[in-house]
Amino acid sequence: MLIIGNMSDRPVEDDEMPAEIDFSTGVRGLHHIPPGAKVFLPTSIEQAVWEYFSRRAAEKGIGLPELLTDVLKHGIEINEALK
Protein backbone atom coordinates (compact mmCIF):
# COMPACT_ATOMS: atom_id res chain seq x y z
CA MET A 1 0.00 0.00 0.00
CA LEU A 2 1.25 3.48 -0.82
CA ILE A 3 0.60 6.48 1.45
CA ILE A 4 0.79 9.93 -0.12
CA GLY A 5 0.79 13.32 1.56
CA ASN A 6 3.12 12.82 4.50
CA MET A 7 5.06 15.68 6.00
CA SER A 8 7.63 15.80 3.19
CA ASP A 9 5.01 15.23 0.43
CA ARG A 10 6.79 12.18 -0.95
CA PRO A 11 5.22 8.72 -1.22
CA VAL A 12 6.16 6.45 1.68
CA GLU A 13 5.87 2.68 1.80
CA ASP A 14 3.96 1.31 4.81
CA ASP A 15 7.11 -0.04 6.44
CA GLU A 16 9.04 3.26 6.20
CA MET A 17 9.06 5.92 8.91
CA PRO A 18 9.76 9.49 7.75
CA ALA A 19 12.95 10.91 9.29
CA GLU A 20 11.08 13.90 10.75
CA ILE A 21 8.99 11.63 13.02
CA ASP A 22 10.92 10.78 16.18
CA PHE A 23 9.44 8.41 18.77
CA SER A 24 12.71 8.01 20.70
CA THR A 25 11.31 9.84 23.74
CA GLY A 26 7.83 8.32 23.48
CA VAL A 27 6.21 6.45 26.36
CA ARG A 28 4.34 3.24 25.50
CA GLY A 29 0.76 3.22 26.79
CA LEU A 30 0.85 6.83 27.99
CA HIS A 31 -2.72 7.54 26.87
CA HIS A 32 -4.12 4.05 27.37
CA ILE A 33 -7.16 3.94 29.65
CA PRO A 34 -7.43 0.52 31.26
CA PRO A 35 -10.83 -1.20 31.32
CA GLY A 36 -12.81 -0.27 34.41
CA ALA A 37 -10.81 2.91 35.03
CA LYS A 38 -12.61 5.97 36.32
CA VAL A 39 -12.07 8.91 33.98
CA PHE A 40 -12.71 12.56 34.84
CA LEU A 41 -14.62 14.10 31.96
CA PRO A 42 -15.36 17.80 32.40
CA THR A 43 -18.75 18.77 31.05
CA SER A 44 -21.38 21.46 31.43
CA ILE A 45 -24.99 20.82 32.41
CA GLU A 46 -27.84 23.15 33.23
CA GLN A 47 -28.04 24.23 36.84
CA ALA A 48 -31.52 22.74 37.35
CA VAL A 49 -30.29 19.34 36.12
CA TRP A 50 -27.21 19.51 38.37
CA GLU A 51 -29.39 20.45 41.36
CA TYR A 52 -31.82 17.60 40.69
CA PHE A 53 -29.15 14.93 40.43
CA SER A 54 -27.14 16.36 43.34
CA ARG A 55 -30.25 16.16 45.51
CA ARG A 56 -30.99 12.58 44.35
CA ALA A 57 -27.39 11.52 44.99
CA ALA A 58 -27.53 12.97 48.51
CA GLU A 59 -30.84 11.18 49.17
CA LYS A 60 -29.28 7.87 48.07
CA GLY A 61 -26.09 8.51 50.02
CA ILE A 62 -23.86 8.22 46.95
CA GLY A 63 -21.64 10.62 45.02
CA LEU A 64 -22.93 12.61 42.08
CA PRO A 65 -20.48 10.94 39.64
CA GLU A 66 -21.71 7.48 40.70
CA LEU A 67 -25.36 8.46 40.24
CA LEU A 68 -24.73 10.08 36.85
CA THR A 69 -22.78 7.01 35.69
CA ASP A 70 -25.69 4.77 36.71
CA VAL A 71 -28.22 7.01 34.95
CA LEU A 72 -26.14 7.11 31.76
CA LYS A 73 -25.60 3.33 31.78
CA HIS A 74 -29.35 2.83 32.17
CA GLY A 75 -29.96 5.21 29.28
CA ILE A 76 -27.53 3.22 27.13
CA GLU A 77 -29.36 -0.03 28.00
CA ILE A 78 -32.70 1.52 27.01
CA ASN A 79 -31.24 2.91 23.79
CA GLU A 80 -29.75 -0.47 22.84
CA ALA A 81 -33.01 -2.28 23.62
CA LEU A 82 -34.93 0.06 21.30
CA LYS A 83 -32.68 -0.58 18.30
N, C-alpha and C positions, 0 to 999 in steps of 0.2 A: 504494500500500500504506500502511496506517495502523499506526503503532507505538504501543502503549499501555503505560504503566507506566514512563515515564522518570523522571528525578529530581524533576521538578515535578508528576508525576502528571497531566499533560495530554497529550492526543493530539498527536503530532508527525508531520508529513509527512516522507517519506524525505529530501527535499532540505533540510530545516530542521536547524539545529544548535542545541540548547538553549544559552541564554546562559551557564549555569553550567559549560559544558565549554569549556576554553580550551587550544588547542593552540599558542598563540603562541610558547611556549618549547620546543616539541617538536623532536626531532631525527629526521629521516627515516632509516629503516633502522637505527636504534639496536640493535634486537634481531634483526636479520636475520643468519642464519648462512649464509655462502656455501657452495655445493656444494663438497665435498672438504675443508672445514675440520675441524680436529681440535678436539673439544669435550671439556673436562674435566667428567666426570659423577661426582660423589662417590657411592659406593655402599658397602654393607657385604656382605662375604662371610664364610663360615666360615673359620676359621684354617687348617684342613686343606686347603681348596680353594685358598686363597691360597698356602700353602706348596707345593702340587703345581705350580701354574702358575708360581710364581716359580722353582722348580727347573727346570721345562721351558724357561722363557724363558732362563735362564742357560745351560743345555745347548745351546740353539740360538744363543746369542750375540745375542739380541734383547731388547728391553725388554718388560716385563710388559704394558703397554698394547697394544703391537703384537700380542703373542701372543693376548691376550684378544679383540682386535678380529677377528683371523683365526678364532679358535674360534667367536665369535658369528656371523660372516658364514657360516661353514660350516654352523652350526646353522640359520640362516635358509634356506640353499639346500636342506638336507635337508627342512625343514618345508614349503617351497614345493613340492618334488618329491612330497611325500606327499599333497598336497591332491587 
